[in-house]
């Protein structure tokens, strides 16, 4: 059963329990009429069963944090990475440059068994991950090493780990057409064009002066478009709050219409563009979004891992769910309570949904200690 049909089943059940009938009003409308998008109250949870230590790790290794995962379109299994036992995103100490282990994994979606593991020696701090229709695995490396020889790149691998293509100049951040500066995510359009979300530094800038100084310093908040061969075509965006500007474009996704969705994390919104960079519309009910996943039946799953009393007061972390064509929520997978983020809860940074509606979350630096491992599975109701 498709994920949206499963979700509608959950909503219909909630409507029946509340004493409403299917003839009186559509279940989605009934379930969301009194819903609070900020806290998630009134929204049904279609994935109530959480499996914490779901994926396996090679013997002798320790889980590090992550920020991304994806579902393989060729077989439905789960790709992700862990930052080589690093508990922080790009901080000093342990990372994939100092701890030389394979950071990229493919897991069996049912058992968590490792199906592939590669990438040693390539990364400093992996950040975004995408699997294209041919099964190639694209991963961004958003931090650089001290020697200036690695990082600030996007790498394309075959499904068996052969390095096929790299974008950006290794270890050399910049805002020109040949360089990248903290690339967050990458995605491939149906025609093979490559889109990269570049610039992680804008999300905590809160004044016009700070943003102007960041732009003057060459910091980026942009989307860069390349040909299928990796040749620079165009870009749009800079650090700012207007449409077409970003305060950390943290994740990318395409919908069935070929529109590019950008998780503009620092501006607490989803921005939608055509593939030439023209702004189309926005969504505002999903919180401070770290990642999003759009299912084949056009349901948006967006994960808020960052809301807290200083950055997005009152908003609760979790996975918010809604239809592509409306700024409307119909489901919410709540976080778990934690002393580290009272009243907001904690959840991960990356999100993916399999064909059965099971939701997978990649645990970031803020949630790793609570989660216990880098990947969590939320099983759809009734399975």
C-alpha positions, 0 to 999 in steps of 0.5 A: 500500500502506498504511503499516502493511502496508509496515512489516510487510513490512520486519519480515517481511524482517528476520525472514527474514534472521534465520533465522526463519520466518513460521510460528514467530512473527509478524514484529512480535513477532520484530523487537521481542523484543530491541529497545531502545526507548531506543537503537532497537537491534533495531528495523527502519528502514522508511524507510532513504533520507533526502532532505535538501534535498527541498522548494524555497524561493523564490529569494533566501530562506534556510531558517529553522527549523520545528517542524511539518508536516501532510499535506493530507487532500484531496490528500495533499500536504505543508503546513509553514512555516519561520520566515522565516529564523529559526534559533531558536524565538522568540529575539531577532533575525530572526522572521516579524515582523521579516522580512516574508515568507510563512512557510506553504507547501504542497509537492508530496509527490513533487517538493517544488514549491511549490503555495501560499505565504502568511501574511506579516505575521500571525506572530511565530514559527509553531509548530504546524500542522494541516490539517482535512478541508476543507483549511483550514490552522490554525497557532499563533503561540507567541511575541509581538513586543516591541510586544505587538501580535502573537503568542500566537494560533491562526490559521485560513486557507483553502487559498488563504491567506484569514485566516478566524479567530483565537483568543487576544488578539494579543500578550497572553499569559494563562491566562484563557479569552480568552487563550493563552500560547505555544500549541504546537499545534491540532487539529480534532475530527470534530465541528468542535471546536477543541483547542489545546495551550497552554504551552511553558515547562514542559518544563525545570522539574525541581523541585516548587518550580519548577513551583509557582512557574510555576503561581503566575506564570500560566504554562500547561500546558493543553488548551483546547477551543473550539466550531467558531466559536471560542467557549471551552468548557472546559480542563484541565491545568496544569504538573506531572507527574501525569496530566492535568498537562503539562510542555509539551503540544507536539503533538496528534493524534486516533486513529480512536476519537476519543481525543486524544493529547497529546505531553507533551514534558517528561514524556517520554510520550504522554497519551491523553484523551477529548474532555471531558478525562478521562485514559484511558492513556499511552505511555512508549516514544517518548522526549521527544516533539515531534510525533506522527502517526497513520496511517489504519491506526492506526500511531503515528509519534512524533518525539524531537528533544530527548533529550540527556545533560542532559534525557533521558540515553541516549535516542537521537533519531529517529522511533519507530513502534508500533501505537495499541493497545499501548505497543510499538515496531515500527520506528525511523527513526534520527537522524544523528550530530552533534558537537552531540549526541554519542551521541544524534544529531539529528533534527527536531521535526515528523513526517507520513506520506503514504499510501505510507508516506513520512515527512516531518520538519520540522527544528527549531533543533537540527537545521536546521544539520545538515539544511541545509533545513527539511524532510526526506523519508524514503522507504519501503523498496522505493520 
